[in-house]
Amino acid sequence: MDLFVNYEGEKIDFTIPEEWNLISGQGKQPPPGVADPMEELRRALDHPIGSPRIEEMAGPGMKVVLLFDDLQRPTPAHLSLPEIMDRLNQVGVPDERITGVCALGTHSVLTSDQLKFKVGERAFSRLEGRLFSHDPHASDNIIVGKSHRGVLVEINPHVATADLIIGIGECMPHPISGFGGGFKIVMPGVCSYRTVADHHFAWMRHRNSRVKLLDGNYFYEEIVDAGRLSRMAFKLDFIINEKKEIVRAFAGDPVLEHKEASRYAESLYLVPLKRLADVTITSAFPLEVGVQATKALVMAGFCTRAGGTIIWIAPQKEAGPIMPLIKEMGSSESASDFHRRLAEGDIPDHLKSFGISYIMQVVYFKELAEKFQVVHVTEGLSPEQVEMMKYSYASDLQEAVERVAEKMGEANVAVFPSGGNIIPEVR
């Protein structure tokens, strides 16, 4: 049977044995972008979900903080920030009372040039002297309370002391929190390293910490707790396609708009399966760079039977960022032993400079190696590096399929041509 996966914007064709039963093989068509991005942005802001409009929430004398995500996401802050600032100006909040904070969580701090690139010339000029990257290690982060399950919530001082907090982000399937967007701009966006570590390491392996699930997902519910404690009152979330085009915008109450955005994202990216696959073939596309390429592999784990095989295709041509992860994969520690170390605050020295979401990948990668046979098809990593991860190396997809077929006769097979942005669900 002729099939394909997407790889760096092109298609790689391959075949599977006749005795293999294909249970999923069609790629999801990328949703088209809107014809007029500004019109879509204004529509969302003019008709917020479960919330008054920004113009009704703001007033003279208020100190307003605008949160936006970092360069790892294509959120159009350059369009959103000036529009929101214009609306604040109309109700008596001048630019001088507005502060911009890049909610980068525990990622690397942006340089001035990177901030300018993210927010655009117009917003960068208007926010001069009042544009900051969040520092999760700063001593002046402020404790604002505890979540219902006991996580001490410590947030950026600009956020903690603001009168009105507005967030700008993106809603996409997320392997742990259900969907990105909503209050994630606060947790981990502007929380301290300690808060993020306590939250992430506590809930990262709960069975309900998974894609698509919100209600009953403690990882997500703790994020909502932190967000409510921060008092962020308004959120703008975008659905963005593979071409970084705006598909839809949602705005309003950070929980209610996020649930609407999540339902819409689910309608675009859900791939139903009738049973668990024996073999899952997944491409990292369109999230192929660095640690982002791992999302397709983690998603594949949700729909592959224990002891089954995952063939993971990712170019890894910019492999530098994941080399520390690969090094740690080579240790003899189990996923549970390494997770326990992290929860106790014992983070390996060579990983301390990385974000917590990056460090978590070590646990997930070790767990995947323990649960599945993983074959990594890649150009950028050597066979020795892949084997250090306790995966099998293949330089060619067809070669990988044939090698697996030698060991497995009949098999139920799922193929995800663009595995980086799908939601596999076994029904």
Buried (B, 14 or more C-beta within 10 A) or exposed (E): EEBBBBBBEEBBEBEBBEEBEBBBBEBBEBBEBBEEBEEBBBBBBEEBBEBEBBBEBBEEEBBBBBBBBBBBBBBBBBBBBBBBBEBBBEBEBEBEBBBBBBBBBBBBBBEEEBBBBBBBEEBBEBBEEBBBBBBBEEEEBBBBBEBEEEBBBBBBBBBBEBBBBBBBBBBBBBBBBBBBBBBBBBBBBBBBBBBBBBBBBBBBBEEBBBBBBBEEBBBBBBBBBBBBBBBBBBBBBBBBBBEEBBBBBBBBBBBBBBBBBBEBBBEBBBBEBEEBBBBBBBBBBBBBBBBBBBBBBBBBBBBBBEEBBBBBBBBBEEBEBBEBBBBBBEEEBBBEEBBBBBBEEEBBEEBEEBBBBBBBBBBBBBBBBEBBBBBBBBBBBEEEBBBBBBBBBBEBBBEBBBBBBEEBEEBBBBBBBBBBBBBBBBE
